[in-house]
Amino acid sequence: MVKLADEVRVIDADTHLTERHDIFTTRAPKGYEERLPRVVDVDGQPFWVVEDGRKIGPARGGGVVNRDGDKFPFEESKNNGIDWVHRAAWDHEARLEYMDQNGFHAQVLYPNALGIGGQGISNNVQDPVLRRLTVEIFNDYLAELQDVSGERLLPMAIMPAWSVDECVREAKRAAAAGFRGVNMTSDPQETGAPDLAHRDWDALWEVCADLHLPVHFHIGASLTSLNFYGKYFWPSLHQNLKPAVGGGMLFLNNARVVINSIYAGIFDRHPGLKMVSVESGMGWIPFMMETADYEILENAPQQAAELSRKPSEYFKDHWYATFWFEENGGDLQYMIDRVGEDNVMFETDFPHPTCLYPDPLTAVEERMTALRPETRRKVLGETAARLYRV
């Protein structure tokens, strides 16, 4: 572990934040204390609710590592609350201590209770003023975390995906606040906005490219992708096997996002735009890029001709991917070379079900030391440092 951390400033490109129950209530303008997201008791269980009590979801711990540092299977730990989960999941001082102990210079943060892509707000808050206020308060809280951590915690600003204009406004506000990127749902059409292939979204892509804000698509960042998670296991499988099936299928949902973005011609119109596929691994990327080249020629040759190059050629200029467990049969270097050594970032997914824990850098030391030194430095930190201006 020490050897890897001594060689490069290690940046963990995907971790999660368990939302403190008082994020909104302590920041609420007068008259909004009982309307903004808050945690209340519902039939003996804590729930996040909004407005007049509409449920957002259970107020769970959002992790599988407890306060004593022990890791449990998802099914055994999913119903535990914030008082059970590792303090580093929700307390920034404990998180920084955890990072110091494990050799991390910085970590990128994504939410839990509000939807990994902020879809819990977009799909549950009906009042337009309240919906906007919820996003602003949460992003203000994230900006505070980044500031008090000395910019070692790098949250991605959530976007008000129900409106292109609101997203443009919030992206500009995020850049002014010092955010290093934005966190977007893959399916804004769920909220009544156009889908991301629509030209209306060019306004957001232009702002993100101009302000150097990479757009992040985390797995599970929409109801559509979570349904994907929940319907592909066979019902009679053991309960522990269901999240194992669903977790793997979620990776493939991000393949859908990557291919759609390329086919939609977004990158021809916005050559400076960067996107990140978060927590989806990378082994599928070479296959899906080859598939994208083949399928568009077979099914849509006219549309293929409208693109300036082959679909697969866009990935290395515009997309990044994060990975944590893959070994590629002992030849990780070959896989990284196929994806692109400048397009891959290491993550741990702390404190989620399949996170690298404990001693994450020790867990990957053997496979990392087998990489070319320049590849290892890029994957562990240099690529993320360049992307996030660290």
C-alpha positions in Angstrom: 0.0 0.0 0.0 2.7 2.5 1.0 4.6 1.8 -2.2 1.7 2.7 -4.5 0.9 5.8 -2.5 4.5 6.9 -2.4 4.7 6.7 -6.2 1.8 8.9 -7.1 -0.9 11.0 -5.4 -3.7 8.3 -5.4 -7.1 9.7 -6.3 -10.1 7.4 -5.7 -12.5 8.2 -8.6 -15.7 6.8 -7.0 -16.8 6.7 -3.4 -20.2 7.5 -1.7 -21.5 9.9 0.8 -24.2 8.9 3.3 -26.3 12.1 3.7 -26.6 13.5 7.2 -30.2 13.8 8.4 -29.8 17.5 9.0 -28.4 18.6 5.7 -31.6 20.4 4.6 -33.2 21.2 8.0 -30.2 23.2 9.2 -30.0 25.2 5.9 -33.7 25.7 5.2 -35.0 29.2 4.6 -37.8 30.2 7.0 -41.0 28.4 6.2 -39.3 25.5 4.4 -38.2 23.5 7.4 -41.1 21.1 7.1 -41.1 20.9 3.3 -37.5 20.2 2.3 -36.1 16.7 2.5 -36.0 15.4 6.1 -35.9 12.2 8.0 -39.1 11.1 9.8 -40.4 7.9 11.4 -42.7 5.9 9.1 -44.1 2.8 10.8 -41.1 2.5 13.0 -38.5 3.0 10.2 -36.6 6.3 9.3 -37.5 7.6 5.9 -36.4 10.5 3.8 -39.6 12.5 2.9 -40.3 15.8 1.2 -43.1 18.3 0.9 -46.1 17.0 2.8 -44.6 13.6 3.6 -44.0 12.1 0.1 -41.4 9.4 0.5 -38.0 9.7 -1.2 -36.7 6.4 0.3 -35.5 4.8 3.5 -32.9 6.6 5.5 -30.3 3.8 5.5 -26.6 3.8 6.2 -25.7 3.6 2.6 -22.8 1.2 3.2 -21.8 -2.3 4.2 -18.9 -1.3 6.5 -19.9 -0.8 10.1 -18.5 1.6 12.8 -16.1 -1.1 14.0 -14.7 -1.4 10.5 -16.2 -4.8 9.7 -17.7 -5.5 6.2 -20.9 -7.4 5.7 -22.8 -8.7 2.7 -25.4 -6.3 1.3 -28.5 -8.3 2.3 -27.3 -8.5 5.9 -26.6 -4.8 6.2 -28.9 -2.9 3.8 -31.5 -2.0 6.5 -29.1 -0.6 9.0 -29.1 3.2 9.6 -26.5 6.0 9.8 -25.7 5.1 13.4 -24.5 1.6 12.2 -22.4 2.6 9.1 -18.7 3.5 9.3 -18.4 7.1 10.4 -16.3 7.9 7.3 -19.4 7.4 5.3 -21.0 10.6 6.6 -18.4 12.6 8.6 -15.8 14.4 6.6 -13.2 14.4 9.4 -13.5 10.7 9.7 -13.3 10.4 5.9 -10.1 12.3 5.8 -8.6 10.2 8.6 -9.7 7.1 6.6 -8.0 8.5 3.5 -4.8 9.2 5.3 -4.7 5.7 6.8 -5.2 4.1 3.4 -3.0 6.3 1.2 -5.5 8.4 -0.7 -4.8 12.0 -1.6 -8.4 12.7 -2.8 -11.7 11.0 -3.3 -14.6 11.7 -5.6 -18.0 11.6 -3.9 -21.5 10.6 -5.1 -24.8 10.7 -3.1 -26.9 7.9 -1.8 -30.4 8.8 -0.5 -31.2 11.4 -3.0 -30.5 9.1 -5.9 -27.0 8.5 -7.2 -27.7 10.8 -10.1 -30.0 13.1 -8.0 -33.1 11.4 -9.4 -34.7 11.2 -6.0 -35.2 15.0 -6.2 -36.2 15.1 -9.8 -38.8 12.4 -9.5 -40.2 13.1 -6.1 -40.3 16.8 -5.5 -43.3 18.4 -7.2 -43.2 22.0 -6.2 -40.8 23.7 -8.8 -39.5 26.3 -6.3 -38.9 23.6 -3.7 -37.3 21.3 -6.2 -34.8 24.0 -7.3 -34.1 24.9 -3.6 -33.4 21.3 -2.8 -30.7 21.1 -5.5 -29.2 24.4 -4.5 -29.0 23.5 -0.8 -27.5 20.1 -1.5 -24.9 21.4 -3.9 -24.0 24.2 -1.4 -23.5 21.5 1.2 -21.2 19.6 -1.2 -19.3 22.7 -1.9 -18.7 23.2 1.8 -17.4 19.6 2.1 -14.9 20.3 -0.7 -13.8 23.5 0.9 -13.4 22.2 4.5 -11.5 19.1 3.2 -8.9 21.3 1.6 -10.2 20.1 -1.8 -9.4 16.5 -1.0 -13.1 15.5 -1.1 -14.4 16.2 -4.7 -18.2 15.9 -4.9 -19.8 16.2 -8.2 -22.7 18.8 -8.3 -26.1 17.2 -9.0 -28.1 18.6 -11.9 -31.8 19.7 -11.9 -32.4 17.3 -14.7 -36.1 18.2 -15.2 -35.0 21.4 -17.1 -32.3 22.1 -19.6 -32.3 25.8 -18.6 -32.1 24.9 -14.9 -29.2 22.6 -15.6 -27.3 25.3 -17.5 -27.8 27.7 -14.7 -26.7 25.2 -12.0 -23.7 24.1 -14.0 -22.5 27.7 -14.1 -23.2 28.1 -10.4 -21.3 24.9 -9.7 -18.3 26.1 -11.7 -18.2 29.3 -9.8 -18.3 27.4 -6.5 -15.3 25.4 -7.6 -16.8 22.0 -8.5 -14.7 19.8 -10.7 -17.7 18.2 -12.6 -21.4 17.6 -12.6 -23.4 14.5 -11.8 -26.2 13.8 -14.3 -29.0 11.3 -14.6 -28.9 9.2 -17.7 -32.6 9.5 -18.2 -34.0 13.0 -17.8 -37.0 12.0 -19.8 -38.4 10.3 -16.7 -39.0 13.8 -15.3 -40.6 15.2 -18.5 -37.5 16.7 -20.0 -36.1 15.7 -23.4 -33.9 12.6 -23.5 -30.2 13.3 -23.8 -30.0 12.8 -27.6 -32.2 15.8 -28.1 -30.5 19.0 -29.4 -32.0 21.0 -26.5 -29.3 19.6 -24.3 -26.6 21.2 -26.5 -26.9 24.2 -24.2 -25.7 22.2 -21.2 -23.0 20.4 -23.2 -21.6 23.7 -24.4 -21.4 25.1 -20.9 -19.8 22.0 -19.5 -17.2 21.9 -22.2 -16.4 25.7 -21.9 -16.2 25.5 -18.1 -14.2 22.3 -18.0 -16.9 20.4 -16.2 -16.8 16.7 -17.1 -20.3 15.1 -17.0 -20.6 12.0 -14.8 -23.0 9.1 -15.3 -22.9 6.8 -12.3 -24.5 3.4 -12.6 -28.0 3.4 -11.1 -28.5 7.1 -11.8 -32.1 6.8 -13.0 -35.2 4.8 -12.4 -34.7 3.2 -15.8 -31.3 1.9 -14.8 -32.5 0.8 -11.4 -35.3 -1.1 -13.0 -32.6 -2.7 -15.1 -30.9 -3.7 -11.8 -34.1 -5.1 -10.4 -35.6 -7.3 -13.1 -32.7 -9.4 -14.5 -32.3 -11.9 -11.7 -34.6 -15.0 -11.6 -37.1 -14.6 -8.8 -36.3 -17.9 -7.1 -32.6 -17.1 -6.7 -31.2 -16.8 -3.2 -31.6 -13.3 -1.8 -27.8 -12.9 -1.6 -27.5 -13.7 -5.3 -30.0 -11.1 -6.5 -27.8 -8.1 -5.9 -24.9 -10.0 -7.4 -26.9 -10.4 -10.7 -28.3 -6.8 -10.6 -24.9 -5.2 -9.7 -23.3 -6.7 -12.8 -26.2 -5.8 -15.1 -26.0 -2.2 -13.9 -22.5 -2.0 -15.6 -24.1 -2.8 -18.9 -26.7 0.0 -18.5 -23.8 2.5 -18.8 -22.8 0.8 -22.0 -26.2 2.1 -23.2 -25.3 5.6 -22.1 -21.9 5.6 -23.9 -23.3 4.3 -27.2 -26.2 6.6 -27.2 -24.0 9.6 -26.6 -21.8 8.7 -29.5 -24.6 7.9 -31.9 -26.3 11.1 -31.0 -23.4 13.1 -32.5 -22.9 15.0 -29.2 -19.1 15.0 -29.5 -19.0 16.2 -33.1 -20.9 19.3 -31.9 -18.9 19.7 -28.7 -15.4 18.5 -29.3 -14.2 19.7 -25.8 -16.8 17.8 -23.8 -15.7 15.0 -21.5 -17.9 12.3 -19.9 -17.2 9.7 -17.2 -18.8 6.3 -16.8 -18.7 5.7 -13.1 -18.6 2.4 -11.2 -19.2 0.5 -14.4 -15.8 -1.2 -14.8 -14.0 -1.3 -18.2 -13.9 -4.9 -19.5 -17.0 -4.4 -21.6 -15.8 -1.3 -23.3 -13.7 -2.8 -26.2 -16.5 -5.3 -27.0 -19.2 -2.6 -27.0 -17.1 -0.2 -29.1 -16.6 -2.9 -31.7 -20.3 -3.6 -31.5 -21.1 0.1 -32.0 -19.0 0.2 -35.1 -20.7 -2.9 -36.5 -24.3 -2.2 -35.6 -24.5 1.3 -37.0 -23.2 0.2 -40.4 -25.6 -2.7 -40.5 -28.7 -0.8 -39.3 -28.1 2.9 -39.9 -25.4 3.4 -42.7 -26.8 6.9 -43.5 -26.5 8.0 -39.9 -23.0 6.4 -39.7 -22.0 8.6 -42.6 -23.2 11.7 -40.7 -20.7 11.1 -37.9 -17.2 12.4 -38.5 -15.5 9.1 -37.6 -16.2 5.6 -36.4 -18.2 5.3 -33.2 -15.3 3.5 -31.4 -12.9 6.4 -32.1 -14.9 8.8 -30.0 -14.3 7.0 -26.7 -10.6 7.8 -26.2 -11.2 11.5 -26.8 -14.3 12.0 -24.8 -15.0 9.2 -22.2 -13.4 7.9 -19.0 -14.2 4.8 -17.1 -13.6 3.8 -13.5 -12.7 0.3 -12.3 -11.7 -1.5 -9.1 -11.8 -5.4 -9.1 -10.9 -6.3 -12.7 -7.7 -8.4 -13.3 -8.3 -9.6 -16.9 -6.9 -13.0 -16.2 -3.7 -11.6 -14.9 -3.1 -9.2 -17.8 -4.6 -6.0 -16.7 -2.2 -4.0 -18.9 -3.7 -5.5 -22.0 -7.2 -4.5 -21.0 -6.1 -1.0 -20.1 -4.3 -0.6 -23.4 -7.4 -1.6 -25.3 -9.6 0.8 -23.4 -6.9 3.5 -23.4 -4.4 4.1 -20.6 -5.5 7.8 -20.5 -9.1 6.9 -20.1 -9.1 4.7 -17.0 -9.3 5.7 -13.4 -9.0 3.6 -10.2 -11.9 3.6 -7.7 -12.8 1.8 -4.5 -16.6 2.4 -4.2 -16.3 2.9 -0.5 -18.5 2.1 1.5 -20.8 0.3 -1.0 -21.4 -3.5 -1.2 -18.6 -4.5 -3.5 -16.1 -1.9 -2.3 -12.4 -2.6 -2.0 -12.1 -2.9 1.8 -10.2 -3.2 4.0 -6.8 -2.0 2.8 -7.8 -1.2 -0.8 -4.4 -0.4 -2.1 -3.0 -3.5 -0.6 -5.8 -5.5 -2.4 -4.7 -4.2 -5.8 -1.0 -3.9 -5.2 0.0 -7.1 -7.1 -2.0 -6.3 -10.2 -1.0 -2.6 -10.2 2.7 -3.3 -9.8 2.5 -5.6 -12.9 1.5 -2.5 -15.0 4.0 -0.3 -16.9 5.1 2.4 -14.4 3.6 5.2 -16.6 0.3 3.3 -16.9 0.2 2.7 -13.1 0.7 6.3 -12.3 -2.0 7.4 -14.8 -4.6 4.9 -13.5 -4.0 5.6 -9.8 -3.9 9.3 -9.9 -2.5 11.3 -12.8 -5.4 10.9 -15.2 -7.9 11.9 -12.4 -5.6 14.8 -11.4 -5.6 16.1 -14.9 -9.4 15.7 -15.4 -10.3 17.2 -12.0 -7.5 19.9 -12.0 -6.1 18.6 -8.7 
